[in-house]
């Protein structure tokens, strides 16, 4: 089983139409940028493959969504999220010291 979903994230970043399992962390990583199917449902995998191969509009949409979704997991985005979390913690602490929060 996949821990975080780095292979899926790499595929998204390269604009590959992605089919992934709807288990573990993959739904969070893939979101609406790929097709999620149950890991033990071969018919769903077959349908997903056919959808990508036969529906060019849908396939092109997935290709366009992938890099945008992957950008949300960049080191820059991660660092910014951590910075904001620390800043919020500091601000809350200072507000409590000032008596603005209980």
C-alpha positions in Angstrom: 0.0 0.0 0.0 1.1 3.5 -0.7 2.0 5.7 2.3 1.6 9.3 1.0 1.1 9.0 -2.7 4.3 10.4 -4.1 4.1 8.4 -7.4 0.5 9.7 -7.9 1.7 13.2 -7.1 4.5 12.9 -9.6 2.1 11.6 -12.3 -0.2 14.6 -11.6 2.7 17.0 -11.8 3.6 15.7 -15.3 0.1 16.0 -16.5 -0.6 12.3 -16.8 -4.3 11.3 -16.6 -4.3 9.3 -13.4 -6.2 6.3 -12.1 -5.6 5.5 -8.5 -7.0 3.5 -5.7 -9.6 5.2 -3.4 -7.7 3.8 -0.4 -5.0 5.2 1.9 -3.9 8.8 1.3 -4.6 8.7 -2.5 -8.1 10.4 -2.4 -6.6 13.4 -0.5 -3.7 13.6 -3.0 -5.6 13.0 -6.2 -8.9 14.8 -5.3 -10.6 15.8 -8.5 -7.5 15.6 -10.6 -7.8 11.9 -11.4 -10.1 8.9 -11.3 -10.4 7.1 -8.0 -11.5 3.4 -8.0 -11.8 0.7 -5.4 -8.6 -1.4 -5.2 -10.5 -4.7 -5.5 -12.9 -3.8 -8.3 -11.4 -4.8 -11.7 -14.5 -3.6 -13.6 -14.1 -0.1 -12.2 -10.4 -0.1 -13.2 -11.3 -1.2 -16.7 -14.0 1.4 -17.0 -11.6 4.1 -15.8 -9.0 3.1 -18.4 -11.6 3.1 -21.2 -12.9 6.5 -20.1 -9.4 8.0 -20.4 -8.7 6.3 -23.7 -12.0 7.0 -25.4 -13.0 10.5 -24.0 -10.4 13.0 -25.2 -12.2 15.9 -23.5 -12.2 14.2 -20.2 -8.6 13.0 -20.6 -7.5 16.6 -21.4 -9.3 17.9 -18.4 -7.4 15.5 -16.1 -4.1 16.4 -17.8 -4.9 20.1 -17.1 -6.0 19.5 -13.5 -3.0 17.4 -12.5 -0.2 20.0 -12.4 -2.5 22.4 -10.6 -3.3 19.8 -7.9 0.3 18.8 -7.6 1.4 22.4 -7.0 -0.7 22.4 -3.8 1.8 19.9 -2.4 5.0 21.7 -3.4 7.7 22.4 -0.9 6.8 26.1 -1.1 3.1 25.4 -0.4 4.1 23.2 2.5 6.5 25.8 4.0 3.8 28.5 3.7 1.2 26.3 5.4 3.7 25.6 8.3 4.6 29.3 8.5 0.9 30.3 8.7 0.2 27.6 11.4 3.1 28.9 13.5 2.0 32.5 13.0 -1.5 31.7 14.1 -0.2 29.9 17.2 2.0 32.9 18.0 -0.9 35.4 17.4 -3.2 33.4 19.6 -0.6 33.3 22.4 -0.1 37.0 22.2 -3.8 37.7 22.1 -4.2 35.6 25.3 -1.4 37.6 26.9 -3.2 40.8 26.0 -6.5 39.5 27.4 -8.1 39.4 24.0 -8.8 35.6 24.2 -9.7 33.5 27.2 
